[in-house]
Amino acid sequence: MSKSVTKLNFFIALNLPSAFFCGVRIKSIDQSICITFVRYKWINKNPFNSMYWAVQGMAAELATGALVLSKINKTKKNISMLVVGSKVKFNKKARGVISFSCDQGLLIDNALKNAIETNESKEIILNAQGKNCNGEIVSKFSFVWSLKVK
C-alpha cells in the first residue's frame, strides 16, 4: 500500500468515521483512477442479506471524492468541493468484497483548470461502478461535484 493510500485511509478514520467503521477503504489511487473497496459483513448488512445501499454509496463517493481531493491538493489552491447531486442504479445484491472505481482523473484536471482560470464554480459528474469479485457490476453511482475557488 502506498504512502498516499495510507494517509487517505487515516483521513477516512478521522473525518469519515461511519465509512471507516463500515469497512470502506481506499485500495489504490493515482493520477487517473481511484479504487475503493468494502467487504460485506455484519455491520454493513441489510435485512436482505446484502450490503446496505448507503455503505455502497460511501465507498462510491469516496472513489470519486478522493480523486478530486488529490487533484485539488496538487493545485496548491484553496478550492472547495461539495456533492450537489447523485444518482444510483443497483443491478444485483452486493456480497463479498465490492470494489468501486472512478477513472475520470483527466475530467477533474480540466474542470479544476477551468475553475481556476475563470474563478467560477464548476460542476462535474463523476461515476463509480461497484463490482464484485467475479467482475459483475452490482451498482453504478453518479455524483455531481461542485468545485469553487475560494
N, C-alpha and C positions, 0 to 999 in steps of 0.2 A: 504494500500500500504506500502510495507516495505521501510526501510530507503535506502537500496541499489537501489531499483527501483526509488525512488525519486531522488537520486543522479544521476543515469543514465539518467533520463528524463531531469534533469538540464543540464547534459553533452550534450544531444541532442540539447537543446536550444542554448547553447553556440557554439558548434562545428559542428552541422549539421542543420543550420537554415532552409534550404529548406525542410528537413524532418519534422522539428518542425512545420513550418507554414502549411505544408500539413496535419498535424494531426497525424503523426507517433509517437507512444508512446510504452514504454515497459509496459506490464501488469504484468509479473512475471518473476523471474529468480532464479534458484538455481543451485546446482552442476551438474545437468544433463540436464536441459531444460531451454530454454528462449522462452517466448511468447511475441510477439509484436502485436499491432493492429493499424488499421487506419479505420476511418469512411468515407464513400463516401459522398462528399459534393462538393459545387461549385468550391472550389479552387483546387481540385484534380481530376476533371472530364475530360472526353474526349468528342468529338463530338458525340459519340455513346451511350451516357447516361450510362456510366460505369466508373470505376476508371481508370485513366491513368496508363499504364503499368509501367512507371518509378516510380510512387508512390508505387506501389506494390513491385517493386524491392528494394526501400529504406527500406520498412518495413521488407522484407525478409532478406536483407543483414544485417540489424540491429539485427534480431533474431540470426543470426549466429555470427556476429561480437561482439555483447555484451557478448555472452557466451565465446568467445575466450578472449576478453579483461578481463573479470572477472577471468578467469583461469590464464592469464599472471600475473595479479596483485597479485595473491596468491603465485606465484613462487618467488616473490621478485627479479627477474632477469630483466635485460634490454633486452627485446625481441621485435623485430619489427614485425608487421603484415601488410599484404597487399593482396588485392584481385588481383589475376593474371589471372583469367578466370571466366566465368559464362555461364550458360545455363538456359533456361526457357521454360516451356510448359504452355500454357493457356488453360483451359478447359471450362470456361464459364465466362460470364460477372460478374465483381466484383461490387456489390452494397451492401449498408448497411455497417455493421461492418465486416471487414475482419481481421481474426487473423492468424498470421504466427508463426509457432513453429519450433524450432530446438532442437532435443533431443539427440545430439551426444556429450554430455559432456565427456564421457569416451574416445571417439576417440581423443578429444582435449587433454585430460590428457596424453594419450600415445604419441601423436605427440610432445607435449611440453617436456615430459621426454626424448624422443629420441633426440630432437634438443639440449637440454641442455647437455646430455651425449656425443653426438658426435660433438657438436659445429658446426653443418652443418645446412644449410637451409632445412626445411621440408615443403612439400606441403600436404594439406589435403583437401578433398572435403566435404563440409558441405551442407546439404539440409534443405530447409524450405518450408513447404506447407502452402498455404493460403486457409483458409476455411471460408465460410460464416456462418451466424447464424444458418443455417439448417445443418451444418456439411458437406456441399458439398465442394469438392476441386475445387477452382477456378483457382489456379495456383500452379506450382511447380518450385522452383528455386534451382539451384546448384551453389555454389561458390567455387572456388579453392582459398584457403588461403595459402599464403607463410608465414612461421614462421622462424625467424632467430635471434639467439642470437647475440647481438652487442658486 
